[in-house]
Amino acid sequence: MAHYSLSVTAFRVFAIACALVCSPVLAVDPARDNAVLFNWYYGAAFGSGAYRVGEINTFVIRAPVSFRLREATPQQWGVRLIAPITAGVADIEPDDRDGIPDTLTALAANVGAELEIPMSERWMLRPLATLGSGQEFASNKRAAVGVIGAKSLYRLPLEPITLDFGSSLVVARARTDELREDMGELALGLDWMTSMQVNLGQPASIGLTAIQYWYFRKLKFLLPNSEEVAVRAESEIAVSLRFHKPHILFGTEVDRVSLGLRAGNGLRGISLTTSFPF
């Protein structure tokens, strides 16, 4: 009965997310809605850190809250409830405010389900769906966000190093009162944990990560002067410290701290993350 209840809950989240992502909504003039100056999907997916688009600098802190409802085994799928919380502050340079406050503050919370399907001893497939809501406090406007997709992780142990190959495909929709944004993301990543170690109270390995993102229907950022920056691709390079004994933070297993640089056409950022995002 418990397994049935978990399956029904995961299916409902997936179905509602599909309805939000796939429902037809007409986009209208963004006018003076400050909420459209945040890309609600990118802010939540970015992690913690800062990024710059046009003349807007955005600072983000993300708490990767999750709860494991069932462990994945060769005989059964695993189920995780994911509920990340993201806080963001956008700093707009004086020449581009156009009547908009110099600082905008936003908070977003998402809830969803992620299945863990063991395809083999080394390969894990993770379908996911999330629903979320965000609020920009200066205008008191809200946004709704729906995401559906799947991630894949293949681990290749080559003692004394480890290579992880990740891929993901997601589609998302964000809606405010004034605007609808649709986008899709394809990502491919390589995570290399070397044999080099340091001791920070406990052993940790040094690693390198490279991820390439492609955005179809483009990742769009609206600027205060109504101009638009459309990002079609983005690259990330990160250096990691991977702990031999993972820690638990916000219910999530944290096995590393990674500092990354991200760059795309019109976009620059630096991020701090606690996992290989696949």
CORKA-V173094 format. One line per field, one symbol per residue. ss: DSSP state (H for helix, E for strand, L for the rest). phi: phi as a letter, one per 40 degrees, with the letter a starting at -180 (. if undefined). burial: b if it has 9 or more other C-alpha atoms within 8 Angstrom, else e. A space follows every 10 residues. Layout:
ss = ???
phi = ???
burial = ???
//
This chain:
ss = LHHHHHHHHH HHHHHHHHHH HHLLLLLLLL LLLHHHHLLH HHHHHHLEEE EEELLEEEEE EEELLEEEEE LLELLELEEE EELLEEEEEE EELHHHLLLL LLEEEEEEEE EEEEEEEELL LLEEEEEEEE EEEEEELLLL EEEEEEEEEE EEEEEEEELL EEEEEEEEEE EEEEEELLLE EEEEEEEEEE EEEEEEEEEL LLEEEEEEEE EEEEEEEEEE EELLLLLEEE EEEEEEEEEE EEEEEEEEEL LEEEEEEEEE EEEELLEEEE EEELLLLL
phi = .ccccccccc cccccccdcc ccccbccbdc fbcccccccc ccccccgcia abbfbbbbbb bbcccabcca ccbdcaccbb cbacbbbbbb bbcdcbcfgc dcbbbbbbbb babbcbbcca cbbbbbcaab babbbbcccf cbbbbbbbia bbbbbbcbdc bbbbbbaabb babbbbcbab bbabbbbbbb bbccccbbbb gacaccbbbb bbbbbbggcb bccdcgcbbb ccaabbbbbb bbccbcbbbf gbcbbabbbb bbaacgbbab bbbbaccb
burial = eeeeebeeeb eebbebbbeb beeeeeeeee eebbbbbbbb bebbeebbbb bbbebbbbbb bbebbbbbee ebeeeebbbb bbbbbbbbbb bbbeebbeee ebebbbbbbb bbbbbbbbee eebbbbbbbb bbbbbbbeee bbbbbbbbbb bbbbbeeeee bbbbbbbbbb bbbbbbebbb bbbbbbbbbb bbbbeeeeee eebbbbbbbb bbbbbbebbb bbbbeeeebb bbbbbbbbbb bbbbebeeee bbebbbbbbb bbbbbbbbbb bbbbbeee
//
